[in-house]
């Protein structure tokens, strides 16, 4: 094999001293080059832009071995802090106008980045996690699922989409997700959905529409589907394992009732600190789990997720704004199933817009995506799993299974700002 390679005009390989890529017929030096699937060079990058890819072999039922890194992810270590550097997410307090008040210590949410004491229980601001703009691309070529992220903010020509950072057609540099499950409070400014250390049960027994109305406030709203898909893709890239309960922790999934908000402030961003000092907390099913700075990412209480609707013939409708209960004005991604489906997810819809919504449901609690899902007609969606959902809970436990009129003590919501 040649030690020297050019990729010149018309992709003709030539023996040279360094790796180059042809751009408009001009050979240019690049920083890295990887050979991807089937010997096809999939990614070159320079100038600081990277494309991180993980490939899921959906024919491999083992959740810990079915993933392979490609492109600039080759050589990365699953679970390493290098992934956090690439994603760039960070915790902060956000005021009611969407301004960052203070950046928060990643290891202890009771402190700012300078070690000063802060108060995550205040209702004057919201404890949030910021997710900077990255491009996402999800494609399927059976049995493989390709999940790629790029830090190029405008790589649309390469097939990347920025749905999580777009609101009604307007580009955004960040979106923010509440650290805590939603708490409805009444202030002099009216009734608001809050993300703070309330130390009480999250608010529940409201329809998705009722929560939507309360949440909508100067750029705030409840968590929506494109943002969830973005975070799910982050998880698969960083951890290269589909069993989130084994990798991060069970969460509150084997308990007798719901738990109050708060208690994970010193867990770290991904429960890494609590796993080191009190590993039983992440396996007993009775403690909060924290992923990307978000407490109860799964477990405790289900969360409504806006911006997705499954129609009577099970077409999957998604949107990045103007959310409603019937999918009016949403993008039609086509038919996801011909009949109502549920079970442990074995394969997913697998496009950038439909993400990890279940397609096949022949898995188990220890195989494939390891989480329980639904795909029912005429339904809005909940996510995550509740205090008694056991192994069915996790990062892929997404369930279009309720009519928009449903309300119950098992469903709350989560704040988002975009």
Buried (B, 14 or more C-beta within 10 A) or exposed (E): EEEEBBBBEEEEEEEBEEBBBBEEEEBEEBEBBBEBEEEEBBBBBEEEBBBBBBBBBBEBBBBBEBBBBBBBBBEBEBBEEEBBEBBEBBBBBBEBEBEBBBBBBBBBBBBBEEEEEBEBBBBEBBBBBBBBBBBBBBEBEEEBBBBBBBBBBEBEEEEBBBBBBBBEEEEBEBBBBBBBBBBBBEEEEEEBBBBBBBEEBBBBEBBBBBBBBBBBBEBBBBBBBBBBBBBBBBBBBBBBBBBBBBBBBBBBBBBEEBBBBBBBBBBBBBBBBBBEEEEEBBBBBBBBBBBBBBBBBBBBBBBBBBBBBBBEEBBBBBBBBEBBBEBEEBEEBEEBBEEBBBBBBBBBBBBBBBBBBBBBBEBEBEBBBBBBBBBBBBBBBBBBBBBBBBBBBBBBBBBBBBEBEBBBEBBBBBBBBB
